[in-house]
């Protein structure tokens, strides 16, 4: 969006200047006039050419979830301490170490300084501040409780980050075991098995058991066509990623995951916890219920629950209470529906949603611990079976040879 630099006279007769974003000069003038400014000069700022000084290659996210959570908490703390918004933004900009995010904060400062609201300034950077973030800020500004909303948003981000770290840390051990297991199997197949094969082939009268023949065949394939394996893995990865990027593929995958034993209930718990926490935080911040449902739907990665919320939105729009269509989707657990129904009847829906989220967050912790304790022995047994099969396959011909030699004496 083009940016315009202006000089104007405010209602007090003082000269002021700044920058404003608008699609064209006419829209920029309308925005400034609505703010009570009399424009004396306006020029459009030229954007940096693609190959010029302002050109840079940026890869990855501008800031990760943890960094954004820290920024939100710091901004909430500064505002609750009584600092003006612009002063708080300047402090955070000056202490920011990430150059790309520092540039974003600088642009937000410029827009707030030129008279735009904080939500509009954040909305200009959708890759950093999502719809949930922007709409909660907008609701806080409308209600005059920006510091309170930022505090809720920070708590929401902190709890979401805690769940993510819990799940990631639980997957470290299984990932290490699987990596080590694959490495051991690969070394056995490309180093040990060929040596045994040469020894077996050099013995006269030694029979080749079926299992040994299959292991040797697999070893020969890995040794001679080693470059095919990474290509196959890459093809499977790219194919799965492309398929999951389609709405139909994502829906099929999420539906299948829900039906898996142990893993399916866990994924459902995480998704419901995310729904309750997001929806409850939006409602507590004063976002209208229909808008809250839409924003919550857009923040969920599971398309099964997102599709159910789309139907819920249409039913609520027609005047039905939230709990009725939620129950009829068959996606949400009965306990969640019951608590939402109680919240609607008592007028404490946001509080009930946050209690549901707290309950399910605790259940996520317990489920992660339980799944980890189950995965560990399964992986160990799997590793033992695979390595044991290779060892048995290699020693079967030797055992047969020893038996033949013993029988011939």
HELIX and SHEET records of a PDB file:
HELIX    1   1 UNK A   25  UNK A   34  1                                  10    
HELIX    2   2 UNK A   65  UNK A   80  1                                  16    
HELIX    3   3 UNK A   85  UNK A   95  1                                  11    
HELIX    4   4 UNK A   99  UNK A  113  1                                  15    
HELIX    5   5 UNK A  118  UNK A  123  1                                   6    
HELIX    6   6 UNK A  131  UNK A  143  1                                  13    
HELIX    7   7 UNK A  146  UNK A  187  1                                  42    
HELIX    8   8 UNK A  188  UNK A  192  3                                   5    
HELIX    9   9 UNK A  193  UNK A  201  1                                   9    
HELIX   10  10 UNK A  210  UNK A  224  1                                  15    
HELIX   11  11 UNK A  226  UNK A  244  1                                  19    
HELIX   12  12 UNK A  247  UNK A  259  1                                  13    
HELIX   13  13 UNK A  263  UNK A  284  1                                  22    
HELIX   14  14 UNK A  289  UNK A  299  1                                  11    
HELIX   15  15 UNK A  303  UNK A  317  1                                  15    
HELIX   16  16 UNK A  322  UNK A  329  1                                   8    
HELIX   17  17 UNK A  334  UNK A  346  1                                  13    
HELIX   18  18 UNK A  349  UNK A  408  1                                  60    
SHEET    1   A 3 UNK A  15  UNK A  21  0                                        
SHEET    2   A 3 UNK A   3  UNK A   9 -1                                        
SHEET    3   A 3 UNK A  38  UNK A  45 -1                                        
END                                                                             
